[in-house]
Amino acid sequence: MNFSKEIERRRTFGIISHPDAGKTTLTEKLLLFGGAIQEAGAVKNNKIKKAATSDFMEIERQRGISVATSVLAFLYKDKKINILDTPGHKDFAEDTFRTLTAVDSVIVVIDVAKGVEEQTKKLVEVCRMRSIPMIVFINKLDREGKDAFDLLDEVEQELGLTVTPLSFPIGMGYDFKGIYNIYEKNINLFSGDSKKNISDIIAFDDITSPELENIIGTGAAETLRDNMELVSGVYPPFDKQKYLDGSLQPVFFGSALNNFGVKELLDCFIEIAPYPRSKMAEERMVKANETELSGFVFKIHANMDPKHRDRLAFVKIVSGTFERNKPYLHVRLNKKLKFSSPNAFFAEKKEIVDISYPGDIVGLHDTGNFKIGDTLTEGEILHYKGIPNFSPEHFRYINNADPMKSKQLNKGIDQLMDEGVAQLFTLELNGRKVIGTVGALQYEVIQYRLEHEYGAKCTYENFPVHKACWVDPEDPNNEEFKEFIRVKQKFLAKDKRGQLVFLADSQFSLQMTQQKYPTVKLHFTSEFE
């Protein structure tokens, strides 16, 4: 198979939204179209024991939320599609930010009744910063919700996007009749019967035709014509180049739960979405069609299979091909490694693959060699940027609840921190361990996983810290820095990489410190130049 053809077949994207906007449901319906699953797990219905395919950690099944980013792949119309399903819950935002470094485009899911929500804003901002192409999917149209034009305005204002609808709803909630597909000029009628896989699609080139009344009724026909006139008057026409530059966002309407409007989204997506793009490394721009392999680790997941205690490092391939049993350079460790069983994913099923192409995500079995952000190449020294740690917002001491199990506890903490679940700080003064997280829910996840995966028990105790800042002195030998170290001794810690961190106990003490020691720079993310 031709190398550049393989690149062009790939579409790697993430789905982002506020919790409960229907992201996991949409993911499942996309898999359904790809024939990757036979029936969707009734995500909402707890009576049915079949949980959503993409949620595979026990705690996710209990809580009904997605905690880890799953990687799912399927084929559709000869395109190889890789979805990175990200956790919507804000406590796991950091995992989502990292995942966004590995996608080429994004689908943003918005709930028709709730409109733009907090978490969506943050994630879209990250996409805008990186000019990632976005398609917006407005979900749950079979329920009563906001007016379509109001929603489009809200998306423009709240998210700072420039939108153009490529489909438009006919009615909503109780009188929801279907969707007019502007992109393909056809009408998709809604039967409300989600057991039927897909309802009829009627090609409709001319909405001025009297035939429209016969299909959807007089009132709905008039409203649709008025709406279409407004759409063409108010919104810019779709321009693929602007979409790819990240300056124009197409919008689709539908109902993922009823499998409605999803096919239109997918058909348009595989046509317009970018195939794997070039990526900036610290050293240079790396193009996808270069023949030498390069890729980076954006996620590490311990114990994907609790029976085997395995850790998988997820590698996004940026250029070249990744071949089984071929040695590659691990840049940070400066040593060659080879992998006898690289995995490709399909939800819980993993397959061993012989060759992977740019855009693909490969899971490598890891015995502790990898950290998030590590690079693999065929020998060139490259470092991919954009995978920072953020300053945590919650801090607690972690204590061992079972002295007989301290080895297991240390191993567990070590591995979970490599995964990027949370950050570990070791106090300089007494060596006590402090765990910092973005959200409070992560403490439960850590406690649960330590006990169930490592057989270790821990307890927490509060540690009043306002912010963790990475310390970057202009001159480590000057008197000011030495005084800073002496005075702030009990607030200093080292992170996992051995970088010095200042744990400020309040906003006030942070400001005072910055004023008093101007040559000691304090950063809120660990990735500073």
C-alpha positions as CSV (number, residue, x, y, z in Angstrom):
1,M,0.0,0.0,0.0
2,N,1.2,3.4,-0.9
3,F,2.6,5.4,2.1
4,S,1.0,8.8,1.2
5,K,-2.3,7.1,0.5
6,E,-2.3,5.5,3.9
7,I,-1.7,9.0,5.5
8,E,-4.6,10.4,3.5
9,R,-6.9,7.6,4.7
10,R,-6.3,8.6,8.4
11,R,-8.6,10.9,10.4
12,T,-7.6,11.3,14.1
13,F,-9.9,13.4,16.2
14,G,-11.1,14.0,19.7
15,I,-14.6,14.6,20.9
16,I,-14.9,17.2,23.6
17,S,-17.8,18.5,25.7
18,H,-19.2,19.3,29.1
19,P,-20.1,16.1,31.1
20,D,-23.5,14.7,30.0
21,A,-23.8,16.5,26.7
22,G,-23.8,13.1,25.0
23,K,-20.2,12.6,24.1
24,T,-19.9,8.9,24.9
25,T,-23.2,8.2,23.2
26,L,-22.0,10.0,20.0
27,T,-18.7,8.0,20.1
28,E,-20.7,4.8,20.2
29,K,-23.0,5.7,17.4
30,L,-19.9,6.5,15.2
31,L,-18.6,3.1,16.0
32,L,-21.9,1.6,15.1
33,F,-21.6,3.2,11.6
34,G,-18.1,1.8,11.2
35,G,-19.6,-1.6,12.0
36,A,-17.2,-1.8,14.9
37,I,-19.9,-2.7,17.4
38,Q,-23.2,-4.4,16.8
39,E,-25.3,-2.6,19.4
40,A,-24.7,0.5,21.4
41,G,-24.5,0.1,25.2
42,A,-27.5,1.9,26.6
43,V,-25.4,4.6,28.2
44,K,-28.2,6.1,30.3
45,N,-30.1,2.9,31.2
46,N,-28.7,1.4,34.3
47,K,-31.0,-1.7,34.1
48,I,-29.0,-2.9,31.2
49,K,-25.7,-4.3,32.4
50,K,-23.9,-3.5,29.1
51,A,-21.9,-0.4,29.8
52,A,-20.7,2.0,27.1
53,T,-17.9,0.4,25.1
54,S,-15.5,3.2,25.6
55,D,-15.8,3.3,29.5
56,F,-13.7,0.4,30.7
57,M,-12.5,1.3,34.2
58,E,-14.5,-0.1,37.1
59,I,-15.0,3.4,38.7
60,E,-16.3,4.8,35.4
61,R,-18.9,2.0,35.3
62,Q,-20.0,2.8,38.8
63,R,-20.2,6.5,38.4
64,G,-21.4,6.6,34.8
65,I,-18.7,9.0,33.8
66,S,-15.6,8.7,31.6
67,V,-12.4,9.1,33.6
68,A,-9.7,8.0,31.2
69,T,-9.3,8.9,27.6
70,S,-10.1,5.9,25.4
71,V,-8.7,5.3,22.0
72,L,-11.1,3.7,19.5
73,A,-10.5,3.0,15.8
74,F,-12.8,1.9,13.0
75,L,-13.0,1.9,9.2
76,Y,-15.7,3.8,7.4
77,K,-15.9,4.2,3.6
78,D,-12.3,3.1,3.4
79,K,-11.1,5.8,5.8
80,K,-9.3,4.7,9.0
81,I,-10.8,6.7,11.8
82,N,-9.2,7.1,15.2
83,I,-11.3,8.6,17.9
84,L,-9.9,9.8,21.2
85,D,-12.8,10.0,23.6
86,T,-11.9,12.4,26.3
87,P,-13.2,12.6,29.8
88,G,-15.7,15.5,30.1
89,H,-15.5,15.8,33.9
90,K,-13.6,18.8,34.9
91,D,-11.5,17.0,37.5
92,F,-9.9,15.2,34.6
93,A,-9.3,18.2,32.3
94,E,-5.6,17.7,32.3
95,D,-5.9,14.3,30.6
96,T,-8.1,16.0,28.0
97,F,-5.6,18.9,27.4
98,R,-2.9,16.3,26.8
99,T,-5.1,14.3,24.5
100,L,-5.7,17.4,22.4
101,T,-2.0,17.5,21.5
102,A,-2.5,14.2,19.7
103,V,-5.5,15.0,17.6
104,D,-5.7,16.6,14.1
105,S,-9.3,17.9,14.6
106,V,-12.1,18.0,17.1
107,I,-15.8,17.6,17.3
108,V,-17.4,19.7,20.0
109,V,-20.7,18.4,21.4
110,I,-23.3,20.8,22.8
111,D,-26.5,20.0,24.6
112,V,-29.5,21.7,22.9
113,A,-31.2,22.5,26.3
114,K,-28.1,23.6,28.2
115,G,-26.2,25.4,25.5
116,V,-22.5,26.3,26.0
117,E,-21.3,25.1,29.4
118,E,-18.2,25.8,31.5
119,Q,-16.0,22.9,30.6
120,T,-16.7,23.3,26.9
121,K,-15.3,26.9,27.0
122,K,-12.0,25.8,28.5
123,L,-11.5,23.0,26.0
124,V,-12.4,25.1,23.0
125,E,-10.0,27.8,24.2
126,V,-7.2,25.2,24.0
127,C,-8.3,24.2,20.5
128,R,-8.4,27.9,19.4
129,M,-4.9,28.5,20.8
130,R,-3.6,25.6,18.7
131,S,-5.9,26.4,15.7
132,I,-7.3,22.9,15.7
133,P,-10.2,22.6,13.2
134,M,-13.5,22.1,15.0
135,I,-16.9,20.8,14.0
136,V,-19.8,21.6,16.3
137,F,-22.5,19.0,16.9
138,I,-25.7,20.2,18.7
139,N,-27.1,17.2,20.4
140,K,-30.4,16.0,21.9
141,L,-32.8,17.6,19.4
142,D,-35.5,15.2,20.2
143,R,-35.9,17.1,23.6
144,E,-37.2,20.6,24.1
145,G,-34.3,23.0,24.0
146,K,-33.2,26.5,22.9
147,D,-34.0,28.0,19.5
148,A,-31.5,27.0,16.8
149,F,-30.5,30.6,16.0
150,D,-30.1,31.4,19.7
151,L,-27.8,28.5,20.1
152,L,-25.7,29.5,17.1
153,D,-25.4,33.0,18.5
154,E,-24.4,31.5,21.9
155,V,-21.7,29.3,20.3
156,E,-20.3,32.3,18.5
157,Q,-20.3,34.7,21.5
158,E,-19.4,32.3,24.3
159,L,-16.8,30.3,22.5
160,G,-15.5,33.0,20.2
161,L,-16.1,30.9,17.0
162,T,-17.3,31.8,13.5
163,V,-20.0,29.3,12.7
164,T,-21.8,28.2,9.6
165,P,-24.6,25.6,9.8
166,L,-24.3,22.6,7.5
167,S,-27.6,21.1,8.7
168,F,-30.7,22.6,10.2
169,P,-33.5,21.2,12.4
170,I,-37.1,21.1,11.3
171,G,-38.9,21.7,14.6
172,M,-37.6,20.6,18.0
173,G,-38.6,18.4,20.9
174,Y,-42.2,17.2,20.5
175,D,-42.7,18.6,17.0
176,F,-39.2,17.6,15.8
177,K,-39.7,16.5,12.2
178,G,-36.2,15.9,11.0
179,I,-33.1,17.7,9.6
180,Y,-32.4,19.5,6.4
181,N,-28.9,18.7,5.4
182,I,-27.6,21.9,3.8
183,Y,-24.3,20.3,2.8
184,E,-25.8,17.5,0.8
185,K,-29.2,19.1,0.1
186,N,-31.5,16.4,1.5
187,I,-34.0,16.0,4.2
188,N,-33.7,13.3,6.8
189,L,-37.0,12.5,8.5
190,F,-37.2,11.6,12.1
191,S,-39.4,8.6,13.0
192,G,-38.7,8.8,16.7
193,D,-38.2,5.1,16.6
194,S,-34.6,4.5,17.6
195,K,-34.9,0.7,17.1
196,K,-35.0,1.3,13.4
197,N,-31.4,2.0,12.6
198,I,-31.6,4.9,10.3
199,S,-34.7,6.6,9.0
200,D,-35.4,7.5,5.4
201,I,-33.5,10.2,3.6
202,I,-35.1,12.2,0.9
203,A,-33.0,14.0,-1.7
204,F,-34.3,17.5,-1.9
205,D,-32.6,20.0,-4.1
206,D,-35.2,22.7,-4.1
207,I,-36.9,23.7,-0.9
208,T,-39.1,26.2,-2.7
209,S,-40.9,23.2,-4.4
210,P,-44.5,22.5,-3.2
211,E,-43.5,18.9,-2.7
212,L,-42.0,20.1,0.7
213,E,-45.5,20.6,2.2
214,N,-46.4,17.0,1.4
215,I,-43.4,15.8,3.3
216,I,-43.3,17.9,6.4
217,G,-46.5,19.8,6.5
218,T,-47.3,23.4,5.6
219,G,-46.3,25.1,8.8
220,A,-43.0,23.4,9.0
221,A,-42.3,24.0,5.3
222,E,-42.8,27.7,5.7
223,T,-40.6,27.9,8.8
224,L,-37.8,25.9,7.1
225,R,-37.8,28.2,4.1
226,D,-37.7,31.3,6.3
227,N,-34.9,29.8,8.3
228,M,-32.9,28.9,5.2
229,E,-33.2,32.4,3.9
230,L,-31.9,33.7,7.3
231,V,-29.1,31.2,7.3
232,S,-27.8,32.2,3.9
233,G,-28.2,35.9,4.8
234,V,-26.5,35.7,8.2
235,Y,-23.8,33.0,8.0
236,P,-20.8,32.8,5.7
237,P,-20.8,30.0,3.1
238,F,-18.8,26.9,4.1
239,D,-15.1,27.3,3.1
240,K,-13.0,24.2,3.6
241,Q,-9.7,26.1,3.8
242,K,-11.0,28.4,6.6
243,Y,-12.3,25.3,8.5
244,L,-8.8,23.7,8.2
245,D,-7.2,27.0,9.4
246,G,-9.4,27.0,12.4
247,S,-11.2,30.2,11.4
248,L,-14.6,28.7,10.5
249,Q,-16.6,26.1,12.4
250,P,-19.3,24.1,10.6
251,V,-22.4,23.1,12.8
252,F,-24.5,20.0,12.6
253,F,-27.7,19.3,14.5
254,G,-28.9,15.8,15.6
255,S,-29.7,13.4,18.4
256,A,-27.0,10.9,19.1
257,L,-29.1,8.7,21.3
258,N,-31.6,8.2,18.5
259,N,-28.8,7.9,16.0
260,F,-30.1,10.9,14.2
261,G,-28.0,13.4,12.2
262,V,-24.9,11.3,13.1
263,K,-24.4,9.9,9.7
264,E,-24.6,13.3,8.1
265,L,-21.9,14.5,10.6
266,L,-19.7,11.5,9.8
267,D,-20.1,11.7,6.0
268,C,-19.2,15.3,6.0
269,F,-16.4,14.8,8.5
270,I,-14.5,12.2,6.5
271,E,-14.7,14.5,3.5
272,I,-13.5,17.8,5.1
273,A,-11.5,16.8,8.2
274,P,-7.7,17.1,7.9
275,Y,-5.6,14.0,7.6
276,P,-2.5,13.9,9.9
277,R,-0.8,17.2,9.9
278,S,2.8,18.4,10.5
279,K,3.7,18.9,14.1
280,M,6.2,21.4,15.6
281,A,9.0,19.9,17.6
282,E,11.4,22.1,19.6
283,E,14.1,21.4,16.9
284,R,12.0,21.8,13.7
285,M,8.7,21.2,12.0
286,V,8.1,17.5,11.4
287,K,6.0,16.6,8.3
288,A,3.7,13.6,8.4
289,N,5.0,12.2,5.0
290,E,8.6,12.0,6.2
291,T,9.8,8.4,6.0
292,E,11.7,8.3,9.3
293,L,9.5,7.5,12.3
294,S,8.8,10.0,15.1
295,G,6.1,9.9,17.7
296,F,5.4,11.0,21.2
297,V,3.7,9.6,24.4
298,F,0.6,11.6,25.3
299,K,-0.9,9.2,27.8
300,I,0.1,6.3,30.0
301,H,-2.5,3.9,31.4
302,A,-1.6,1.4,34.0
303,N,-3.5,-1.9,34.4
304,M,-5.7,-1.7,31.4
305,D,-6.0,-5.4,32.0
306,P,-6.1,-5.9,35.8
307,K,-5.2,-9.6,35.4
308,H,-1.9,-8.7,33.8
309,R,-0.7,-5.6,35.7
310,D,0.3,-4.0,32.4
311,R,1.1,-0.4,31.6
312,L,0.5,0.9,28.2
313,A,2.1,4.0,26.8
314,F,-0.1,5.6,24.1
315,V,2.1,6.9,21.3
316,K,0.8,9.2,18.6
317,I,2.7,8.6,15.3
318,V,3.7,11.9,13.7
319,S,5.8,10.8,10.8
320,G,7.1,7.6,9.2
321,T,5.9,4.1,9.9
322,F,6.1,2.2,13.2
323,E,7.1,-1.4,12.7
324,R,6.9,-4.2,15.1
325,N,10.3,-5.5,16.4
326,K,12.2,-2.7,14.9
327,P,14.5,-0.8,17.3
328,Y,13.7,2.9,17.9
329,L,15.5,5.5,19.9
330,H,13.9,6.6,23.2
331,V,15.2,10.2,23.1
332,R,15.1,11.1,26.8
333,L,16.8,7.8,28.0
334,N,19.0,7.8,24.9
335,K,18.6,4.1,24.4
336,K,17.2,1.8,21.7
337,L,14.0,-0.1,22.5
338,K,12.0,-2.5,20.4
339,F,8.5,-3.7,20.8
340,S,7.3,-7.2,20.0
341,S,3.6,-6.5,20.6
342,P,2.5,-3.0,19.7
343,N,-1.3,-2.7,20.1
344,A,-3.9,-1.0,18.1
345,F,-7.2,-0.4,19.8
346,F,-10.8,-1.1,19.4
347,A,-12.4,-0.2,22.7
348,E,-11.6,-3.2,25.0
349,K,-10.2,-5.3,22.2
350,K,-6.6,-4.8,21.4
351,E,-4.9,-6.3,18.4
352,I,-1.2,-6.6,17.8
353,V,-0.2,-4.6,14.7
354,D,2.8,-5.1,12.4
355,I,2.8,-1.6,11.0
356,S,1.2,1.7,11.9
357,Y,1.1,5.0,10.0
358,P,1.0,8.7,10.9
359,G,-2.2,9.6,12.7
360,D,-2.4,6.2,14.3
361,I,-2.2,5.7,18.0
362,V,-0.1,2.7,19.1
363,G,-0.2,1.2,22.6
364,L,3.3,0.0,23.8
365,H,3.7,-2.3,26.7
366,D,5.8,-0.4,29.2
367,T,7.8,-1.6,32.2
368,G,8.5,1.9,33.4
369,N,10.6,3.4,30.6
370,F,8.0,6.0,29.5
371,K,6.8,9.3,30.8
372,I,4.3,11.6,29.3
373,G,5.9,13.7,26.6
374,D,8.6,11.2,25.7
375,T,9.7,11.0,22.1
376,L,10.5,7.9,19.9
377,T,12.5,8.4,16.7
378,E,14.8,6.4,14.3
379,G,17.8,8.3,15.8
380,E,17.1,12.0,15.4
381,I,16.9,14.0,18.6
382,L,13.4,15.5,18.7
383,H,11.2,16.9,21.5
384,Y,7.6,17.5,20.9
385,K,6.2,20.4,22.8
386,G,2.8,21.2,24.4
387,I,2.3,18.5,27.0
388,P,2.6,20.5,30.2
389,N,1.7,19.8,33.8
390,F,-0.7,22.5,35.2
391,S,-0.6,23.8,38.7
392,P,-2.9,21.7,40.8
393,E,-5.8,23.2,42.7
394,H,-6.1,20.6,45.5
395,F,-3.3,19.3,47.8
396,R,-3.3,16.6,50.3
397,Y,-0.6,14.6,52.3
398,I,-0.8,11.0,51.4
399,N,-0.2,8.5,54.2
400,N,0.3,4.8,54.2
401,A,-2.6,3.0,55.9
402,D,-0.9,-0.4,56.0
403,P,2.8,-0.4,57.0
404,M,3.2,-3.9,55.6
405,K,2.4,-2.7,52.1
406,S,4.7,0.3,51.8
407,K,6.4,-1.2,48.8
408,Q,3.1,-1.7,46.9
409,L,2.0,1.9,47.9
410,N,5.2,3.4,46.5
411,K,5.0,1.5,43.3
412,G,1.3,2.4,42.9
413,I,1.9,6.1,43.5
414,D,4.8,6.0,41.2
415,Q,2.9,4.4,38.3
416,L,-0.2,6.4,38.7
417,M,1.8,9.7,38.7
418,D,3.6,8.6,35.5
419,E,0.1,8.2,34.1
420,G,-0.5,11.9,34.8
421,V,-3.5,11.2,37.1
422,A,-2.1,13.7,39.5
423,Q,1.2,15.2,40.6
424,L,3.5,14.1,43.3
425,F,5.5,16.7,45.4
426,T,8.1,15.6,47.9
427,L,8.7,18.2,50.6
428,E,12.3,19.3,50.9
429,L,12.0,19.8,54.7
430,N,10.9,16.3,55.8
431,G,10.4,14.2,52.6
432,R,6.6,13.9,53.1
433,K,4.7,13.2,50.0
434,V,2.0,15.5,48.8
435,I,-0.4,14.8,46.0
436,G,-1.7,17.6,43.9
437,T,-4.7,17.3,41.6
438,V,-6.8,19.4,39.3
439,G,-10.0,18.1,40.8
440,A,-11.1,16.5,44.1
441,L,-12.6,13.4,42.4
442,Q,-9.1,12.3,41.5
443,Y,-8.3,11.5,45.1
444,E,-11.1,8.9,45.1
445,V,-9.8,7.4,41.9
446,I,-6.3,7.2,43.2
447,Q,-7.4,5.6,46.5
448,Y,-9.7,3.2,44.6
449,R,-7.0,2.2,42.1
450,L,-4.2,1.8,44.8
451,E,-6.4,-0.6,46.7
452,H,-7.8,-2.6,43.7
453,E,-4.8,-2.6,41.4
454,Y,-1.8,-2.5,43.8
455,G,-3.3,-3.9,47.1
456,A,-2.2,-0.8,49.0
457,K,-4.3,1.4,51.2
458,C,-3.8,5.1,51.8
459,T,-5.3,7.9,53.8
460,Y,-5.2,11.6,53.1
461,E,-4.8,14.6,55.3
462,N,-5.4,18.2,54.2
463,F,-2.5,20.3,53.2
464,P,-3.4,24.0,52.9
465,V,-1.8,25.2,49.7
466,H,-3.1,27.7,47.3
467,K,-1.0,27.1,44.2
468,A,2.1,25.1,43.2
469,C,4.6,27.2,41.1
470,W,7.6,25.9,39.3
471,V,10.7,27.9,40.4
472,D,13.0,29.3,37.7
473,P,15.8,31.5,39.1
474,E,17.6,33.9,36.8
475,D,20.8,33.0,38.6
476,P,20.9,30.0,40.9
477,N,24.0,31.3,42.6
478,N,22.9,34.8,43.5
479,E,22.2,35.9,47.1
480,E,18.5,36.6,46.4
481,F,17.8,33.0,45.3
482,K,19.8,31.7,48.3
483,E,17.7,33.8,50.7
484,F,14.5,32.6,48.9
485,I,15.5,29.0,49.6
486,R,16.3,29.8,53.2
487,V,13.2,31.8,54.0
488,K,10.7,29.6,52.1
489,Q,12.3,26.3,53.1
490,K,9.1,24.8,54.5
491,F,7.1,25.6,51.3
492,L,9.5,24.0,48.9
493,A,9.2,20.6,47.3
494,K,10.5,18.7,44.3
495,D,8.2,17.3,41.6
496,K,8.6,13.9,40.0
497,R,11.2,15.2,37.5
498,G,13.2,16.8,40.3
499,Q,12.2,20.3,39.4
500,L,11.9,22.8,42.4
501,V,8.4,23.8,43.2
502,F,7.2,26.5,45.6
503,L,3.9,25.7,47.3
504,A,2.3,29.1,48.1
505,D,-0.2,28.9,51.0
506,S,-2.3,31.9,49.7
507,Q,-2.7,34.3,46.9
508,F,-1.3,37.0,49.2
509,S,1.9,35.2,50.0
510,L,2.4,34.4,46.3
511,Q,2.2,38.1,45.4
512,M,4.5,39.0,48.3
513,T,7.0,36.4,47.2
514,Q,7.0,37.7,43.6
515,Q,7.6,41.2,44.8
516,K,10.3,40.3,47.3
517,Y,12.3,38.1,44.9
518,P,12.0,39.6,41.4
519,T,14.8,37.4,39.9
520,V,13.1,34.2,41.0
521,K,10.5,33.5,38.3
522,L,7.4,31.4,39.3
523,H,5.5,29.5,36.6
524,F,2.1,27.9,36.7
525,T,2.9,25.2,34.2
526,S,5.9,22.9,34.2
527,E,6.7,23.5,30.6
528,F,8.6,26.8,30.5
529,E,11.4,27.9,28.2
